[in-house]
Amino acid sequence: MLNLTPRCTHTRIDELPPALQTLAAQSFTLARLYAGRGITEPDELDTALSGLLPAEMLHGVTEAVRLLDVAIDEGQRILIVGDFDCDGATSTALMMRALKKMGAMVDFLVPDRFKYGYGLTPEIVELGIKTFQPDMIVTVDNGISSHEGVARAQADGLTVIITDHHLTTKETPPAEAVVNPNQLDCDFTSKALVGVGVAFYVLGRLAKLRREAGKSTVQVSQYLDLVALGTIADVGVLDKNNRILVHHGLAAIRQGRCCLGILALLEQAGRDPKQLHAQDFGFVLGPRINAAGRMDNMRIGIECLLTEDWSTAQRLAQELEQLNRTRRQVEGEMRAQADNIVQTLADSNASNNEDTDTAANSNENSDIIVQHVTNKKAINSNKRSIVLYQDDWHQGVIGIVAGRLKESHYLPSIVFAPADTQQTGDDDAIKGSARSIAGVHIRDAIEQVAERYPDLISHFGGHAMAAGLTIKRRNFEAFESAFNDVMAQMDDDVFAEQKFTDGPLQASDFSLWFAEHLAHASIWGHGFAPPIFDGLFEVLSFKVLKDKHLKLSLRYPNVQYPIEAIYFNFDSSAWDYRAEQVHLLFQLDINEWNGKQSLQLMVRDLAVVEKT
């Protein structure tokens, strides 16, 4: 049997929160889902825009809006400085669209990650001044750590407004206004806004101010398609506030009320906008926008989101599609190399344990160092983290590779690549991208290393689950060792993956109607986990597809028809062709084939039930 953790243990309606008992009379399964996600009151499921937290709660928003209002009225040149991921692209496009409609003179600049790195650096300020001669710089999705960049801009008399959402434990830069729900003195009760969410709040408050003053303005809610895309693509926690934003953005796209670039990207992906789900922002649209920043320059992605010409949107979407294919190829090669390195380390560890009589008493957290071929850095890894680097890796995809390693090994993973592949000397910079597991706040862990060894890390920043950092190549082993020291202080149970379940389904839930209803019942995603169930099934038949996918035909108690299930990339060692009964962890899905729909279980884990 699978070892699963139930999100909700209630088995009767009267055990549920009173506010959910009425819903439970209609669907006990759905009521249990909400209870397992901490919903106790009906208004927590409300998706009306009036339920959004007020902008005035954001520290600094009043001053930011005042400065922007004056800049528009006085014809000042405003320069938006963005970031090279999907959140940064949507933030930039949102600012450009809304400010232009309000009458602003506005341009944008996104740092090329391969030339300038992340954030409002002095170098990007100088490029902005040289290219656009702005009077004001507004950052989106960056800037909260950019003290030097702010100083450089102010030295030339520029006004600086920072809008960001990244975490900081230090004083904010002395910009003329800073809007960030995660800055030290901000009382905004939702800390889950991503960069485009912060930009939306600033622009919404600005539009209201100008509307009340009888000035040129715009309805900023018409751009919620961009807000929804950036929020999901940046893995923003789906608290009530973010669920409202995504709900309305998703509805707008389904109705065709969105920017042409999104429609063109969906066309490239062969997806019908009317059938779009929230997860598609992260799996379909986000990767194509991100490919611009990873493989080339994010300007292509932003222009795609800005264009008002359909043929231009199609051309740019096609360019993004090609860049995404290139990204997948590069990522695949790097993943294979990373997997080989991790396997080599595991084999070496096993061999070392076998060769020592004291293996049973050895320290499981001891470092293993494997020296690879010439011009490859020593790779360290251990039970509690994966930290890798190679001279020829591509910094544009290290975050994806780190994420894949984290998922497959359930360990915090950091993957480094050269800042410049032509400069791989000991004193040259290498950039790392980190992805974490529940219970390990990756940014704070990196900060602990920086506090203990002030000369080890040049720059760092990020969130609980994802972070970035820059170190010198010569410091790779020292950083890896220091990071492992931090991991070694954590409790063992943090590194034991918990697999959650929403419990068994009722027989009536195995239907197309319920699967469709479930998909649209809420905005599911990070922080509001998509429904996942478990149950015991009788195996009627099975077949293996392409030597790696397991297709099952199953019977469930009181269900009068066979239930089809598919387990992609299944672990063949966990399967027994003689199996008569299986315990499955699964999600409900609707399979479409030749214009027909059928219910299908997407298997996430499987255990063969032994005969008694």
C-alpha positions in Angstrom: 0.0 0.0 0.0 1.1 3.6 -0.6 2.2 5.7 2.3 0.0 8.8 1.9 -0.9 11.8 4.1 -4.6 12.8 4.0 -5.3 16.5 3.7 -8.7 16.1 5.3 -9.6 13.3 7.7 -13.4 14.1 8.0 -15.6 11.2 6.9 -19.0 12.7 7.8 -20.8 16.0 6.8 -21.2 17.0 10.5 -17.4 16.9 11.0 -16.8 19.6 8.4 -16.7 23.3 9.2 -20.3 24.6 9.4 -19.9 26.9 6.4 -19.0 23.8 4.2 -21.8 21.6 5.3 -24.3 23.0 2.8 -21.9 22.4 0.0 -21.2 18.9 1.3 -24.9 18.1 0.8 -24.3 18.7 -2.9 -20.8 17.2 -3.2 -19.1 15.8 -0.1 -15.9 15.3 -2.1 -15.7 19.0 -3.1 -16.4 20.1 0.5 -13.6 17.8 1.8 -11.3 19.3 -0.9 -11.9 22.8 0.4 -11.6 21.8 4.1 -8.2 20.2 3.3 -7.0 23.5 1.9 -8.0 25.5 5.0 -11.2 26.9 3.7 -13.6 27.5 6.6 -15.9 30.4 5.3 -17.8 30.7 2.0 -16.3 34.2 1.3 -12.9 32.6 1.1 -14.1 31.1 -2.2 -15.5 34.4 -3.5 -13.9 35.5 -6.8 -15.4 39.0 -7.1 -12.9 41.8 -7.8 -14.4 43.7 -4.9 -12.8 41.0 -2.7 -9.3 42.1 -3.5 -7.3 43.6 -0.7 -7.2 47.4 -0.9 -4.1 49.0 -2.6 -3.7 51.5 0.2 -2.4 48.7 2.4 0.8 48.5 0.3 3.5 50.6 1.9 4.8 53.2 -0.6 2.0 52.9 -3.1 0.6 56.4 -2.4 4.0 58.1 -3.0 4.7 55.9 -6.1 1.3 56.9 -7.6 1.8 60.6 -6.8 5.1 60.6 -8.6 3.8 58.7 -11.6 0.8 61.1 -11.8 3.1 64.1 -11.9 5.4 62.4 -14.4 2.5 61.8 -16.8 1.1 65.4 -16.4 4.6 66.9 -17.0 5.5 64.7 -19.9 8.5 63.2 -18.2 10.1 60.2 -19.9 9.5 57.1 -17.9 11.7 54.0 -18.4 10.4 50.6 -17.2 13.2 48.3 -16.2 12.0 44.7 -16.1 13.2 41.2 -15.5 14.0 38.4 -18.0 11.4 35.9 -16.9 7.6 35.6 -17.5 6.7 37.6 -14.4 9.0 40.3 -15.5 7.7 40.2 -19.1 4.1 40.4 -18.1 4.9 43.2 -15.5 6.7 45.2 -18.2 3.9 44.7 -20.8 1.3 45.7 -18.2 3.1 48.9 -17.3 3.6 49.8 -20.9 0.0 49.2 -21.9 -1.6 51.0 -18.9 0.8 54.0 -18.7 0.5 54.7 -22.5 -3.3 54.7 -22.2 -3.0 57.2 -19.4 -0.9 59.4 -21.7 2.6 58.7 -20.4 5.8 58.9 -22.4 7.2 55.4 -21.6 9.8 53.0 -22.9 11.1 49.7 -21.5 14.4 48.0 -21.0 15.1 44.4 -19.9 18.6 43.4 -19.0 20.1 40.7 -21.1 20.9 38.0 -18.6 24.1 37.1 -20.4 25.5 40.6 -20.4 24.0 42.5 -17.4 22.6 39.9 -15.1 19.6 40.5 -12.9 18.1 43.7 -11.5 18.8 47.4 -11.6 22.5 47.4 -11.8 24.6 50.5 -12.4 25.4 49.1 -15.8 21.8 48.8 -16.8 21.1 52.3 -15.5 23.9 53.7 -17.6 22.5 51.8 -20.7 19.0 53.1 -20.0 20.3 56.7 -19.7 22.3 56.4 -22.9 19.5 54.9 -24.9 16.3 56.6 -23.6 17.4 59.7 -21.6 14.7 59.1 -19.0 13.6 61.3 -16.2 12.2 58.4 -14.1 13.0 54.7 -13.8 10.3 52.3 -12.6 11.4 48.7 -11.9 9.1 45.8 -12.1 9.8 42.4 -10.6 13.2 43.6 -9.4 15.1 46.3 -7.5 14.6 45.6 -3.8 18.3 44.8 -3.5 19.6 47.3 -6.0 21.2 49.9 -3.8 24.1 50.6 -6.2 21.7 51.0 -9.2 19.4 53.4 -7.4 22.4 55.5 -6.4 23.7 55.5 -10.0 20.3 56.7 -11.3 19.9 59.4 -8.6 23.4 60.7 -9.4 22.1 61.7 -12.8 19.0 63.3 -11.2 16.5 60.5 -12.1 13.6 59.6 -9.9 13.4 55.9 -9.0 10.3 53.9 -8.2 10.9 50.3 -7.2 8.0 47.8 -7.6 9.1 44.3 -6.6 8.0 41.2 -4.6 11.2 39.5 -3.7 12.2 38.8 -0.1 14.6 41.0 1.7 15.9 41.1 5.3 17.8 44.3 4.8 16.8 48.0 4.5 15.2 48.9 1.2 17.2 51.1 -1.3 16.6 54.9 -0.8 14.5 55.2 -4.0 11.8 57.9 -4.1 9.2 55.2 -3.7 9.4 51.4 -3.0 6.3 49.2 -3.3 6.9 45.6 -2.2 4.5 43.6 0.1 7.6 41.8 1.4 9.6 44.8 2.4 10.2 45.1 6.1 7.6 47.8 7.0 4.7 46.7 4.7 1.4 45.6 6.3 -0.2 44.2 3.2 -1.7 41.0 4.4 -1.0 39.0 1.3 2.7 38.4 0.8 2.0 36.2 -2.2 1.8 38.9 -4.9 4.3 38.4 -7.7 5.8 41.2 -9.7 2.9 41.6 -12.1 0.5 41.6 -9.1 2.4 44.5 -7.5 2.4 46.4 -10.8 -1.3 45.8 -11.2 -2.0 47.3 -7.7 0.2 50.4 -8.4 -1.5 51.0 -11.8 -5.0 50.4 -10.4 -4.4 53.0 -7.7 -2.9 55.4 -10.2 -5.9 54.9 -12.6 -8.3 55.6 -9.7 -6.5 58.8 -8.7 -6.5 60.1 -12.3 -10.1 59.1 -12.8 -11.2 61.1 -9.7 -9.2 64.1 -10.9 -10.8 64.0 -14.3 -7.6 63.1 -16.1 -6.8 60.6 -18.8 -7.0 57.1 -17.3 -7.7 53.4 -18.1 -9.6 50.4 -16.6 -6.6 48.4 -15.5 -8.7 45.3 -14.9 -8.8 44.8 -18.7 -5.2 43.6 -18.4 -5.8 40.7 -15.9 -4.8 38.2 -18.6 -1.2 39.4 -18.1 -1.6 39.3 -14.3 -2.9 35.7 -14.4 -0.2 34.6 -16.7 2.6 36.1 -14.6 1.2 34.9 -11.3 1.0 31.3 -12.3 4.2 31.2 -14.3 6.1 32.7 -11.3 4.6 30.0 -9.1 2.8 32.6 -6.9 1.1 31.1 -3.9 -2.7 31.0 -4.7 -4.1 32.6 -1.7 -7.5 34.2 -2.0 -6.1 37.4 -3.5 -4.2 35.7 -6.2 -7.0 33.3 -6.9 -9.3 36.3 -7.7 -6.7 37.8 -10.0 -6.1 34.5 -11.9 -9.8 33.7 -12.0 -10.6 36.9 -13.9 -7.6 36.8 -16.1 -8.4 33.2 -17.1 -12.0 34.1 -17.8 -10.9 37.0 -20.0 -8.7 34.7 -22.1 -11.4 32.1 -22.5 -13.7 34.8 -23.8 -11.0 36.1 -26.2 -10.6 39.4 -24.2 -6.8 39.3 -24.0 -3.7 40.5 -25.8 -3.1 39.1 -29.2 0.2 37.6 -28.2 -1.4 35.2 -25.8 -3.8 34.0 -28.5 -1.0 33.6 -30.9 1.0 31.6 -28.4 -2.0 29.3 -27.8 -2.3 28.9 -31.5 1.3 27.8 -31.7 0.7 25.3 -28.9 -2.5 24.0 -30.6 -4.6 24.9 -27.6 -8.2 26.3 -27.6 -8.4 29.5 -25.5 -12.0 28.4 -24.5 -10.6 25.3 -22.9 -7.7 27.0 -21.0 -7.0 26.0 -17.4 -4.9 27.8 -14.8 -2.2 25.2 -15.0 -1.8 26.0 -18.7 -0.2 29.3 -17.8 2.7 27.4 -16.2 3.0 24.5 -18.6 2.0 26.0 -22.0 2.3 29.8 -22.0 5.0 30.5 -19.4 7.7 28.3 -20.9 7.3 29.9 -24.3 7.6 33.5 -22.9 10.5 32.4 -20.6 12.3 30.9 -23.6 13.0 34.4 -24.9 14.9 35.4 -21.7 16.6 32.0 -21.3 17.9 31.6 -24.9 18.0 35.1 -26.4 16.5 38.3 -25.1 13.2 38.9 -23.3 12.4 41.8 -25.6 10.8 39.3 -28.1 8.5 38.0 -25.4 7.4 41.5 -24.3 6.9 42.7 -27.9 4.7 39.6 -28.4 2.5 40.7 -25.4 2.4 44.3 -26.6 1.6 44.1 -30.3 -1.8 45.0 -31.6 -1.2 43.4 -35.0 -2.2 39.8 -35.5 0.4 38.9 -38.1 3.1 40.4 -35.9 1.8 38.4 -32.9 1.9 35.2 -35.0 5.4 35.9 -36.2 6.7 36.6 -32.7 4.9 33.6 -31.2 6.5 31.4 -33.8 10.0 32.8 -32.8 9.2 32.0 -29.2 8.1 28.5 -30.2 11.4 27.9 -31.9 13.3 29.3 -29.0 11.4 27.0 -26.7 12.3 24.0 -28.8 15.9 25.0 -28.6 15.6 25.4 -24.8 14.1 21.9 -24.5 17.0 20.4 -26.5 19.6 22.2 -24.4 17.7 21.3 -21.2 17.5 17.7 -22.2 21.2 17.4 -22.8 22.0 19.1 -19.5 19.5 17.0 -17.6 21.1 13.8 -18.9 24.6 15.1 -17.9 23.3 16.1 -14.4 21.6 12.7 -14.0 24.8 10.9 -14.9 26.8 12.9 -12.4 24.3 12.3 -9.6 24.2 8.5 -10.5 28.0 8.5 -10.5 28.0 10.0 -7.0 25.5 7.5 -5.8 27.5 4.6 -7.2 30.6 6.0 -5.6 28.9 6.4 -2.3 27.6 2.8 -2.5 31.1 1.5 -3.4 32.7 3.5 -0.5 30.2 2.1 1.9 30.8 -1.5 0.7 34.6 -1.1 1.0 34.6 0.0 4.6 33.9 -2.2 7.6 32.6 0.8 9.5 30.0 1.8 6.9 27.1 1.2 9.4 28.6 3.7 11.7 29.7 6.3 9.1 28.3 9.8 8.9 25.6 9.8 6.2 26.1 13.5 5.6 29.8 13.3 4.8 30.8 14.9 1.5 31.6 12.9 -1.6 33.9 14.5 -4.1 34.2 13.2 -7.6 36.7 14.8 -10.0 35.4 14.8 -13.5 37.3 15.3 -16.8 39.7 18.2 -17.3 38.1 21.6 -17.3 35.1 20.3 -15.3 34.8 21.4 -11.7 34.7 18.9 -8.9 31.1 18.0 -8.1 30.0 17.6 -4.6 26.7 16.1 -3.5 25.3 14.3 -0.5 22.1 12.9 0.8 20.6 16.3 1.6 21.3 18.4 -1.4 22.4 18.4 -5.0 24.9 21.1 -6.0 26.3 20.9 -9.6 28.4 22.9 -12.0 30.1 22.4 -15.4 32.0 24.8 -17.5 29.8 24.2 -20.6 26.4 24.5 -19.1 23.9 27.1 -20.3 22.8 29.6 -17.6 19.5 30.1 -19.3 18.2 26.7 -18.3 19.9 26.0 -15.0 16.7 26.8 -13.1 14.8 24.3 -15.0 17.4 21.6 -14.5 17.5 22.4 -10.8 13.8 22.0 -10.7 13.9 18.6 -12.4 16.6 17.4 -10.0 14.6 18.6 -7.1 11.5 16.8 -8.3 13.2 13.5 -9.1 15.4 13.3 -6.0 13.3 15.4 -3.5 16.4 17.3 -2.4 17.2 21.1 -2.5 19.1 21.5 -5.8 21.4 24.2 -7.0 22.8 24.2 -10.6 25.6 26.5 -11.6 26.8 27.6 -15.0 29.4 30.2 -16.1 28.2 33.8 -16.3 30.2 33.9 -19.5 31.1 30.6 -21.2 34.2 32.3 -22.6 35.5 33.1 -19.1 35.9 30.0 -16.9 38.9 30.9 -14.8 39.0 30.5 -11.1 38.2 34.3 -10.5 35.4 34.4 -13.1 31.8 34.4 -12.0 29.4 31.4 -12.1 25.7 31.8 -11.6 23.5 29.4 -9.7 19.8 28.7 -9.7 18.3 27.0 -6.7 15.0 25.1 -6.3 13.8 23.8 -3.0 11.5 21.3 -1.2 8.8 22.0 1.4 10.5 22.9 4.7 13.7 24.3 3.3 13.5 28.1 2.7 16.2 28.2 0.0 16.8 31.9 0.0 17.2 32.0 3.8 19.5 28.9 3.6 21.8 30.8 1.1 21.7 33.9 3.3 22.9 31.8 6.2 25.9 30.8 4.1 26.5 34.5 3.2 26.4 35.5 6.8 28.8 32.9 7.9 31.2 33.5 5.0 30.8 37.1 3.8 33.3 36.8 1.0 31.8 33.6 -0.5 28.7 34.9 -2.3 28.8 37.9 -4.6 25.0 38.4 -5.0 21.8 36.4 -4.1 18.1 36.8 -3.8 14.8 35.0 -4.3 12.0 33.2 -2.5 11.3 30.2 -0.2 11.2 27.8 -3.1 13.5 29.4 -5.7 16.6 31.6 -5.5 19.6 32.8 -7.6 23.1 33.5 -6.6 26.5 34.4 -8.1 29.9 33.2 -6.8 33.4 32.9 -8.1 34.3 29.7 -9.8 37.0 29.0 -7.3 34.5 29.2 -4.4 32.3 26.4 -5.8 33.5 23.7 -3.4 33.5 26.0 -0.4 30.0 27.1 -1.1 28.8 23.5 -1.6 30.4 22.5 1.7 28.9 25.5 3.6 25.5 24.9 2.1 25.6 21.3 3.1 26.5 22.4 6.7 23.3 24.4 6.7 21.3 21.4 5.4 22.9 19.1 8.0 21.3 21.2 10.8 17.8 20.5 9.6 15.5 17.7 10.9 15.6 14.4 9.0 11.8 14.5 8.4 12.2 17.6 6.3 13.8 15.5 3.6 11.2 12.7 3.7 8.8 13.5 0.9 5.1 13.6 2.0 2.7 12.5 -0.6 -0.7 14.0 0.1 -4.2 12.7 -0.9 -7.7 14.1 -0.8 -8.9 10.6 0.0 -11.2 8.2 -1.9 -13.8 9.2 -4.4 -17.4 8.2 -4.2 -18.6 6.0 -7.0 -20.7 8.8 -8.5 -17.6 11.0 -8.8 -16.2 8.8 -11.6 -17.9 10.7 -14.3 -17.1 13.3 -17.0 -19.5 15.8 -15.3 -17.6 15.6 -12.0 -14.2 15.8 -13.7 -15.2 18.9 -15.6 -16.9 20.4 -12.5 -13.8 19.8 -10.5 -11.5 21.5 -13.0 -13.6 24.7 -12.9 -14.5 24.6 -9.2 -11.5 26.8 -8.2 -8.1 28.1 -9.4 -5.8 25.2 -8.5 -2.1 25.5 -8.3 0.8 26.3 -5.9 -0.6 26.9 -2.4 -4.0 25.6 -3.5 -3.0 22.2 -4.6 -4.9 20.5 -7.5 -7.1 17.7 -6.3 -5.5 14.3 -6.0 -7.2 11.1 -4.8 -6.4 7.5 -3.9 -8.2 4.2 -3.9 -8.1 0.5 -4.3 -8.9 -0.8 -7.8 -9.3 -4.2 -9.3 -7.1 -4.7 -12.4 -9.1 -5.9 -15.4 -6.3 -5.6 -17.9 -3.1 -3.7 -18.7 -0.7 -3.0 -21.4 2.7 -1.2 -21.6 3.0 1.5 -24.3 6.3 2.5 -25.9 8.1 0.5 -23.2 7.5 3.2 -20.6 3.8 4.0 -20.1 1.4 1.7 -18.2 -2.2 1.7 -19.4 -4.7 0.1 -17.1 -8.4 -0.9 -17.2 -9.8 -0.9 -13.7 -12.9 -1.7 -11.7 -14.0 0.3 -8.7 -16.8 -0.7 -6.2 -20.3 0.3 -7.3 -19.0 1.8 -10.6 -20.8 -0.1 -13.4 -18.2 0.4 -16.1 -14.4 0.0 -16.5 -12.3 2.9 -15.6 -9.2 3.7 -17.8 -6.0 4.9 -16.2 -2.6 5.9 -17.6 0.8 6.0 -15.7 3.4 7.9 -17.8 7.0 6.9 -17.3 6.1 4.3 -14.7 8.6 2.5 -12.5 8.6 -1.0 -14.1 10.2 -2.4 -10.9 7.0 -1.5 -9.0 4.7 -3.4 -11.4 3.8 -7.0 -11.3 2.1 -8.4 -14.5 0.1 -10.8 -12.2 -1.4 -7.9 -10.2 -5.1 -8.3 -9.4 -5.5 -5.2 -7.2 -3.7 -1.9 -7.1 -3.6 1.1 -4.7 -3.4 4.3 -6.9 -2.7 7.9 -6.2 -4.4 9.7 -9.1 -5.9 12.8 -10.6 -9.1 12.9 -12.6 -8.7 13.8 -16.3 -10.7 14.0 -19.4 -9.2 12.2 -22.4 -10.2 13.5 -25.9 -9.8 11.3 -28.9 -11.4 11.6 -32.3 -13.9 14.1 -31.0 -15.0 11.9 -28.1 -14.4 12.5 -24.4 -13.8 9.8 -21.8 -12.9 9.8 -18.1 -9.2 8.9 -17.4 -7.2 8.6 -14.3 -3.7 10.2 -14.4 -1.7 7.9 -12.1 0.9 9.7 -9.9 1.9 6.7 -7.8 1.1 3.0 -7.7 1.5 0.0 -5.4 0.5 -3.6 -6.2 -1.6 -5.0 -3.4 -0.3 -8.4 -2.4 -2.6 -11.4 -2.3 -3.6 -12.5 1.2 
